[in-house]
Amino acid sequence: MSSIYVSICSLSDSELIKSIKNCLSQSSGENEIFLGIAHSSKILNKEDILNIGKEIQQIVPKSNFKYYSSTNHMGTGVGRRKAYEMYSGEDYMLQVDCHSLYKKDWDVTLIDQLTRGQRIFGKSVITGYPDSYFYTENGISLRYSWFPAVSYFIDTNISSTQYQDDPSIYNIIPNFNDRVVDDSPGNFELNKKISGGLLFGDQRFAENYDSLIQYDYTLPEEELFMSIELIHQGFKLVTPLEPMPVAHLYYEDINSIGGQREILSTEFLYRDEAKEEIIKYYISNKHKIRQFQEYADVNMEDLFIDGVRGLSNEVELINNFLN
């Protein structure tokens, strides 16, 4: 019997309890499942927080629950980091969002996929944007294929559509789109970037959590910088070309029938603060950036140089990066 630590970050999410119950009920029973939940909310209500923690521990006594204030730490990165910190030596770690549902025997499937991927690529993690579940007038509807999507970079230097209102701040991050993988069961594809909603690895991955996420990163730079750190540690980002055992509730799939969940990653995004953190990361991790450029076939150096042009300390930043 193996053990799996499920790392969950929750931002006032109405799907949290449902996801936890489903995670446990759909596991095979062949492996021990431990949960670590880092929970946050915009309004600090100690009684509500205590009740959520008690309810979770009644559902699964082998769980850890930690509250953190999202008014001080904005973005999913800090929550995922705090959930990682409750890891205690399990054989595997699954990073997943709290608005997720699982296929039967998801634990056996992920271990099998990782084992097969490691035979081909060596040191690897399983990742990929999960397919979705969503609500309809008749209740939950599932896309039963649950094929993952892989990320690839495209020829624009705006990091995400949500930043197009302010590209001068965020044009140092490569943009990426996702596409559904081809149906080729048994095969794998190397991904360009991890999905924060589905990341599975063994102890070599889990034991290095402290180097993967820096506090106060916000999407999408959190996922990009985690990818850079994993590549630096020698991991391959592997996506199985077959159905994945986790489905995700995406923001665009939510309607009033199914309730709401908080979307703090867009509402609480840093602006100037995030840019400073991104620039600091580039300057401090030049060797890692170059390793990742080769792996992902993306030119982050040119994006950085273009992105800092016009800043008062432009020359200093460029020199610090190039030297």
Secondary structure as UniProt FT lines:
FT   STRAND          3..11
FT   TURN            14..15
FT   HELIX           16..25
FT   STRAND          32..40
FT   HELIX           46..59
FT   STRAND          63..67
FT   TURN            70..72
FT   HELIX           76..84
FT   TURN            85..86
FT   STRAND          92..97
FT   STRAND          100..102
FT   TURN            104..105
FT   HELIX           106..121
FT   STRAND          124..127
FT   STRAND          132..136
FT   TURN            137..138
FT   STRAND          139..142
FT   TURN            144..145
FT   STRAND          149..153
FT   HELIX           161..163
FT   TURN            164..165
FT   HELIX           167..170
FT   TURN            171..172
FT   STRAND          176..180
FT   TURN            185..186
FT   STRAND          188..190
FT   TURN            196..197
FT   STRAND          198..202
FT   HELIX           203..206
FT   TURN            207..208
FT   HELIX           209..211
FT   TURN            215..216
FT   TURN            219..220
FT   HELIX           221..232
FT   TURN            233..234
FT   STRAND          236..240
FT   STRAND          246..248
FT   HELIX           251..253
FT   TURN            256..258
FT   HELIX           264..267
FT   HELIX           272..284
FT   HELIX           286..296
FT   HELIX           300..308
FT   TURN            309..310
FT   TURN            312..313
FT   HELIX           314..322
//
